[in-house]
Every structure is written in C-alpha cells, then in structure tokens.
C-alpha cells in the first residue's frame, strides 16, 4: 500500500465481536444455524410508549433540523429526574447532564479530553475492551489493575496505592461489573472516592447494568464528594432495550461536562430530536417496567445456569447484570478452548473470558439476550454433542 494507517491504529485491532460475527456468518451460510449467546444486545423491544413517542415526533415537520450539542432540555430534565428517583443523586439538568450518542462514544470523549502521550490510565482486568482501545488511541498508556474472584472482583485499593501513580490521570471503573457481574456497595464506593482524592485521579464510572437483576440501582455519584473526582456514564441500551438507538448520558460536575463538551462538539452534532423525546419517555417509566424486564431475565438466567452446569462450569449465583460469568473446568486449557469446542461441536457461541483481559483467561461469559426456548435448544445441543 502507498499509505499506512496512523500510528495510533497500528496496535489497535478490530473489535473481537466484529471478527467473530463474520466467522459465525460464514458458518451459518454453510448451514450451521449457530446460536449466538455472546453479545449483550437486548432482544426485547422498548416500552410501547417509547415507540409511540418516537413516531409522534418523527411525523412532525419541525423536528428534523440539527439539535443542540447539549441535548434537548426535556431529555436533560428527564435524566436528572431519573437519577434523583432511582439513584438519589441530585443533578442540575442545565449544567451537570450531557446526553450522548451511546455511552461508548462517551468513553472516547473522556479519554480524548483528558489524556495524551505521557499520561497513564488505570483499566480493570478483566474489563470492557473499549477502555483499553480508547486510552491507546489518545497516545496514553493503559495500566491494568487485576480483579480477582477471591476479592469479589473488586480492586485492591491498598495495593494500588503502593504503585507509582504519578502519571495516572484517570481510572476506569464499572459496577455492576462487566463481564463478571460483581456488585459494589457504598463502603467500597466511599473507599474509591477517598483513593481518587488522595491521588488526584479522575474516576470514570461506567454504569449501564445497574437496573438488570439488581435489587436496588446504585450510582457512584450518590457518595458525598463524588462529583469532585468522578464522572459517570449511563445508557438506555440495557435498562430500556434501546441498544440500537444509541442513547447514553454523561453526568458529573459542571466543569467536567464543559471540558468534555469542548471535544464532543467538534466530533458530532446533537441527537435526532424524536430520539431524544422517546428517550425522555423511557426515563419516565415507573418501576413496573424494570420489574417486568427482570422477571424475564430471571427465567433466562436459570436456563443459562443449567447450560453452564452441563459444561461443568462454576459460577457465583449472586452476580447481576446481563450476563453470567463462569470458570471453565480443568479439562479445558482456557475459555477460548471451551468456546471454540462448543462452537465447533454444538454450533453454540459463548464468549471466552480472555477477550476481557488476562484475568479472564479461564472464564466464559454467556448472554441473557435470547429466549428461554432458544437457551433450551442450546442446552439440548450441548448435551447431545459434548
């Protein structure tokens, strides 16, 4: 080729699921009919009132223009009210709320706003791969902190404090945790805030799973003093079945929101107004919506437990979120080996834990985003073939 990709991309590979979906597509073309239990893309629809609101506003003649970079006031107000109702967090909708075109873009916006060559960022291992790639694309260095099952998948803050943190500007955290489903209580959050203040680190809390199979949604910003050192990302992808709609949010101190707006406003324009109005409708749903959603996921989770027991995997049945995380039996070298075997033998795809970091090497992750009927078919295939 006469031109090479930029240096920032030379060590950034294509996203694992992007490659895997192509492989699965080829298998399906060959007649395999693969059951995909890998990706956490909700298969259920949003609430009917959300669709009605989208249709209503999309049919109006004056809703198709460019929108404010800050988002519609009605959406920002709905986000603030939602945070107050479910997380007991008070937010100023005019200054402390920034709607996003999906929270994944927010990860990149934060990294590009604060990181550059010579900086470091703390990244969980295992953790969402986008944290690593976003940090790398800024030219900064990712410093991984290991999470272990023995410590309930929480970081060892005392051990971290003994490291050289002089170049660390921000720390990615994510509870309920993906991929392990671990929860964090207020005591840990308080310790985390104290750690960040002591070391002058900006905490970036990614919080899209807090409504899925949890008894009470929690937010890092509910801790006193959190806004001084923390930002929080959230999303309607999981809690409202709106993954493809790409609707997220960033909340935090006014100064941080303004700083990130400086980057974001140069990257995109405001979200389509009918989407914003539909998102506001989703945020105004009462608790019955989340209760009914979790009843479905509870039934699916029991089926996933059965599937994992069939594979002789071990798991913690107190984990929450949209997946089940499990350790692989000793008969397999790692999660990749188990995943490949199940795909080859039974045409069922489950995610190897190693894609989330070295600390996930001996684990697999199974999504709850398919029906009990399909999960039973996956169980039957595995029982017949493995």
C-alpha positions in Angstrom: 0.0 0.0 0.0 1.2 3.5 -0.7 -0.1 4.8 2.6 -0.1 3.3 6.1 -2.6 3.7 8.8 -1.8 6.3 11.5 0.5 5.1 14.3 -2.4 5.3 16.8 -4.1 2.5 14.9 -1.1 0.2 14.4 -1.6 -1.6 17.7 -5.4 -1.4 17.7 -7.1 -4.5 16.4 -10.6 -4.9 15.1 -13.1 -5.4 17.9 -13.3 -9.1 18.8 -17.0 -9.4 18.2 -16.8 -7.7 14.8 -14.5 -10.5 13.7 -16.4 -13.3 15.4 -19.7 -12.3 13.9 -18.1 -12.6 10.4 -17.0 -16.1 11.3 -20.4 -17.0 12.6 -22.0 -15.6 9.5 -19.8 -17.9 7.4 -20.8 -20.9 9.5 -24.5 -20.0 9.0 -24.0 -19.7 5.3 -22.6 -23.3 5.4 -25.8 -24.4 7.2 -24.7 -24.4 10.9 -27.5 -22.2 12.3 -25.3 -21.0 15.2 -27.0 -20.0 18.4 -25.2 -16.8 19.5 -25.0 -16.4 23.2 -22.2 -13.9 23.1 -23.2 -10.3 22.6 -25.3 -8.4 25.1 -27.7 -6.9 22.7 -31.2 -6.9 24.2 -33.7 -8.9 22.0 -36.7 -7.4 23.7 -38.4 -4.2 22.4 -38.7 -0.9 24.3 -41.9 0.0 26.1 -44.8 0.8 23.6 -45.0 4.4 24.8 -41.4 4.9 23.7 -42.2 3.8 20.2 -45.3 6.0 20.2 -43.3 9.0 21.2 -40.7 8.4 18.5 -43.4 8.1 15.9 -45.3 11.2 17.1 -42.3 13.4 17.0 -40.8 11.9 13.8 -44.1 12.8 12.0 -43.8 16.5 12.9 -42.4 18.8 10.2 -40.2 20.8 12.5 -38.2 18.0 14.3 -35.6 17.2 11.6 -33.1 20.0 12.0 -29.7 20.0 13.7 -30.1 19.9 17.5 -28.2 21.5 20.4 -24.9 19.9 21.3 -26.1 19.9 24.9 -29.2 17.9 24.1 -32.9 18.9 24.4 -33.9 20.4 27.8 -36.7 17.9 28.1 -34.2 15.0 27.9 -31.7 16.6 30.3 -34.5 17.1 32.8 -35.7 13.5 32.4 -32.2 12.3 33.0 -31.9 14.4 36.1 -35.2 13.2 37.4 -34.4 9.6 36.7 -31.1 10.0 38.7 -32.9 11.6 41.6 -35.7 8.9 41.7 -33.6 5.8 41.3 -30.1 6.7 42.5 -30.9 9.5 45.0 -28.5 11.8 43.1 -29.3 15.4 42.5 -28.2 16.8 39.2 -28.6 20.2 37.6 -30.1 19.4 34.2 -28.6 22.5 32.7 -25.0 22.1 33.8 -24.4 18.5 35.0 -26.0 16.4 32.3 -24.8 15.7 28.8 -26.7 13.3 26.5 -24.6 11.1 24.3 -25.0 9.2 21.1 -24.5 6.0 23.1 -22.3 5.8 26.2 -19.5 4.1 24.2 -18.8 7.4 22.5 -18.5 9.0 25.9 -15.6 6.7 26.8 -13.7 8.1 23.8 -14.7 11.6 24.6 -13.5 11.4 28.1 -10.2 9.9 27.1 -9.6 12.4 24.3 -10.4 15.3 26.7 -8.0 14.4 29.4 -5.3 12.0 28.1 -2.3 12.5 25.9 1.2 11.0 25.4 3.0 10.5 28.7 -0.2 10.1 30.7 -1.5 6.9 32.2 -4.9 5.5 32.9 -6.0 2.7 35.2 -8.0 0.0 33.5 -9.7 -3.1 35.0 -8.5 -6.6 34.1 -10.9 -8.2 33.2 -12.9 -5.3 31.8 -14.7 -3.8 28.8 -12.1 -3.8 25.9 -13.2 -0.3 24.8 -11.5 1.2 27.8 -8.1 -0.1 26.6 -8.6 0.9 23.0 -9.8 4.4 23.8 -6.9 5.0 26.1 -4.4 3.7 23.5 -5.9 5.9 20.8 -5.0 9.0 22.8 -1.4 8.0 23.0 -1.6 7.5 26.7 -0.6 4.2 28.4 -3.1 1.8 30.0 -2.0 0.5 33.4 -4.1 -2.6 34.2 -5.3 -3.4 37.7 -6.2 -7.0 38.3 -9.6 -8.1 39.6 -9.8 -11.5 41.3 -12.6 -13.8 42.2 -11.1 -14.1 45.7 -11.6 -10.4 46.2 -15.2 -10.4 44.8 -13.8 -8.8 41.6 -13.1 -5.5 43.4 -9.8 -3.7 43.0 -7.3 -3.9 45.8 -7.0 -0.2 46.5 -4.3 -0.6 49.2 -2.1 -2.4 46.7 -2.8 0.2 44.0 -1.8 3.0 46.4 1.6 1.5 46.7 2.2 1.7 43.0 3.7 4.8 41.2 0.6 6.7 40.3 2.3 10.0 39.5 1.3 9.8 35.8 -2.2 8.4 36.3 -4.8 10.9 35.4 -8.0 8.8 35.3 -9.3 5.4 36.4 -12.0 3.3 34.7 -14.4 1.5 37.0 -17.6 -0.3 36.2 -20.1 -1.7 38.8 -22.2 -3.7 38.4 -19.1 -5.1 36.6 -19.0 -6.4 33.1 -18.0 -9.2 32.5 -18.1 -10.7 36.0 -21.5 -9.4 37.2 -19.9 -8.3 40.5 -21.6 -5.7 42.6 -20.0 -2.8 44.6 -21.5 -1.5 47.8 -21.4 2.0 49.3 -18.5 1.2 51.5 -16.4 0.3 48.5 -17.5 3.4 46.7 -16.6 5.6 49.6 -13.1 4.0 49.7 -12.8 4.5 46.0 -13.7 8.2 46.3 -11.1 8.6 49.1 -8.5 6.8 46.9 -9.1 9.1 44.0 -8.9 12.3 46.1 -5.7 11.2 47.8 -4.0 10.5 44.4 -5.7 13.3 42.3 -7.3 10.8 39.9 -10.4 11.3 37.9 -12.8 8.3 38.4 -14.8 7.4 35.3 -17.6 5.1 36.3 -19.4 3.2 33.5 -22.9 2.2 34.9 -25.1 0.7 32.2 -26.1 -2.5 34.1 -27.5 -1.1 37.3 -31.1 -2.0 36.6 -30.6 -5.6 35.4 -31.3 -8.2 38.0 -30.3 -5.9 40.8 -32.5 -5.2 43.9 -31.6 -1.5 44.0 -29.8 0.5 41.3 -26.7 2.3 42.6 -24.6 5.2 41.4 -21.1 6.2 42.3 -22.3 9.8 42.4 -24.6 9.0 45.4 -21.5 9.2 47.6 -20.8 12.5 49.3 -18.0 14.3 47.5 -18.1 12.1 44.4 -18.7 14.9 41.9 -15.3 16.4 43.0 -13.4 13.4 41.5 -15.9 11.3 39.4 -17.8 11.2 36.2 -20.5 8.6 35.4 -21.6 7.2 32.1 -25.0 5.6 31.8 -27.1 4.2 29.0 -30.6 3.2 27.9 -29.2 0.3 25.9 -29.8 -2.3 28.6 -32.3 -0.8 31.0 -34.7 0.3 28.3 -34.0 -2.2 25.5 -32.7 0.6 23.2 -29.2 -0.6 22.3 -29.5 0.2 18.6 -31.0 3.7 19.4 -27.6 4.8 20.7 -28.7 6.9 23.7 -26.4 7.4 26.6 -25.5 10.1 29.1 -22.6 11.6 31.0 -23.2 13.1 34.4 -20.9 15.0 36.7 -19.6 18.3 37.8 -20.3 21.3 35.6 -16.6 21.9 35.0 -16.0 18.4 33.7 -19.1 18.5 31.5 -18.0 21.7 29.9 -14.5 20.4 29.3 -15.8 17.3 27.6 -18.2 19.4 25.5 -15.2 21.1 24.1 -14.2 17.8 22.5 -17.6 16.4 21.7 -18.9 19.5 20.0 -16.1 19.1 17.4 -16.9 15.4 16.8 -20.7 15.3 16.3 -24.0 17.3 16.3 -27.0 16.9 18.6 -29.0 13.7 18.6 -32.2 13.5 16.4 -34.9 15.2 18.4 -37.5 12.4 18.1 -35.0 10.0 19.6 -34.4 12.4 22.5 -38.1 12.7 23.2 -38.5 8.9 23.1 -35.6 8.6 25.5 -37.3 11.0 27.9 -40.4 8.9 27.7 -38.3 5.8 28.5 -36.8 7.5 31.5 -40.2 8.4 32.9 -41.5 4.8 33.1 -42.3 3.6 36.5 -40.8 0.7 38.5 -43.1 -1.8 36.9 -41.1 -1.6 33.7 -37.9 -2.7 35.4 -39.7 -5.4 37.4 -41.3 -7.0 34.4 -38.0 -6.8 32.5 -36.1 -8.5 35.3 -38.7 -11.3 35.6 -37.9 -12.3 32.1 -34.2 -12.2 32.7 -34.6 -14.3 35.9 -36.1 -17.1 33.9 -33.4 -16.8 31.3 -30.7 -16.8 33.9 -31.9 -20.1 35.3 -31.6 -21.6 31.8 -28.0 -20.2 31.5 -27.2 -21.7 34.9 -28.4 -25.1 33.5 -26.3 -24.7 30.4 -23.2 -23.9 32.4 -23.7 -26.8 34.7 -24.0 -29.0 31.7 -20.5 -27.8 30.7 -19.2 -28.4 34.3 -18.5 -24.6 34.7 -18.6 -23.0 38.1 -20.3 -19.7 38.8 -21.5 -17.3 41.5 -25.3 -17.2 41.6 -25.3 -13.8 43.3 -23.9 -12.0 40.2 -26.1 -9.4 38.4 -26.3 -7.8 35.0 -27.0 -9.0 31.5 -24.5 -12.0 31.5 -23.4 -14.9 33.6 -19.7 -15.3 34.2 -18.3 -18.7 34.9 -15.0 -20.5 35.3 -14.2 -23.3 32.9 -13.4 -26.9 34.0 -9.8 -28.1 34.3 -10.3 -30.3 31.2 -10.1 -27.1 29.1 -6.9 -25.0 28.8 -8.9 -21.8 28.9 -12.1 -20.1 28.0 -11.1 -19.9 24.3 -10.7 -23.6 24.2 -14.2 -24.2 25.7 -15.8 -21.5 23.4 -14.2 -23.0 20.3 -15.2 -26.5 21.2 -18.8 -25.6 21.9 -19.0 -23.6 18.7 -17.4 -26.4 16.6 -19.3 -29.3 18.2 -22.7 -27.8 19.1 -23.0 -24.6 16.9 -23.4 -22.5 20.1 -21.3 -19.5 20.6 -20.3 -18.3 24.1 -17.8 -15.6 24.8 -14.3 -16.5 26.0 -13.4 -14.5 29.1 -9.9 -13.8 27.8 -11.1 -11.1 25.4 -11.7 -9.0 28.6 -8.1 -9.3 29.7 -5.6 -11.9 31.1 -7.5 -12.2 34.4 -10.5 -13.6 32.4 -8.5 -16.3 30.6 -10.1 -19.2 32.5 -13.6 -18.0 32.3 -16.5 -17.7 29.8 -19.5 -15.3 29.6 -23.0 -16.1 28.5 -25.5 -13.5 27.5 -29.1 -13.4 28.7 -30.3 -11.8 25.5 -32.2 -14.6 24.0 -35.4 -16.5 24.8 -35.7 -19.4 27.2 -36.8 -21.6 24.2 -33.5 -20.8 22.3 -31.5 -21.3 25.5 -33.1 -24.7 25.9 -32.2 -25.6 22.3 -28.6 -24.6 23.1 -28.7 -26.8 26.2 -30.0 -29.7 24.2 -27.3 -29.3 21.5 -24.6 -29.3 24.1 -25.9 -32.3 25.9 -26.1 -34.2 22.5 -22.8 -33.2 21.2 -20.3 -32.6 24.1 
